[in-house]
Amino acid sequence: MRFALYDNTLRIEVADACDALPKPRPAGADDEDGRGLTLMIALSDRWGTCPRAHGIGKTVWAELKLPTDGQPPAP
């Protein structure tokens, strides 16, 4: 996991060795997985994927704009 802060934007990256790209999907009430990407999409301003260095797997990233005036962002 990697965190980066630039221009009032927090970028969070998670990498793995799997080449399959994430796809949002509905999760049932009893499902033990399948909610992470849906939550990330709902909470972030932007998100996406990019290949990892050396061609092994991918990195999934999300960006959140941070307030510049000390106030929480408007909904």
C-alpha positions, -999 to +999 in steps of 0.1 A: +000+000+000+013+035-008+000+069+002+010+102-016-001+137-010+002+164-037-018+195-046-044+189-018-050+154-031-045+122-012-037+093-035-039+057-022-025+028-042-027-009-036-008-033-059-011-071-065+003-096-089-030-105-105-036-092-140-074-092-137-089-057-135-114-049-108-150-046-117-178-033-094-204-059-086-233-061-063-227-079-030-254-099-013-262-095+024-243-127+032-213-122+009-180-120+027-164-099-001-173-077-030-178-044-013-143-028-013-144-014-049-180-001-044-169+017-013-138+031-030-158+045-059-184+061-035-158+078-013-131+088-039-131+117-064-112+096-090-100+060-092-084+037-117-058+011-124-024+010-140+001-018-148+028-026-122+064-022-131+079-051-149+045-062-162+035-083-132+000-074-120-017-041-115-020-011-091-055+001-081-055+037-070-080+062-056-077+100-051-095+121-025-095+159-027-086+175+006-101+208+018-078+238+015-096+260+040-099+237+069-136+230+062-149+196+051-158+194+013-194+201+003-214+171-005 
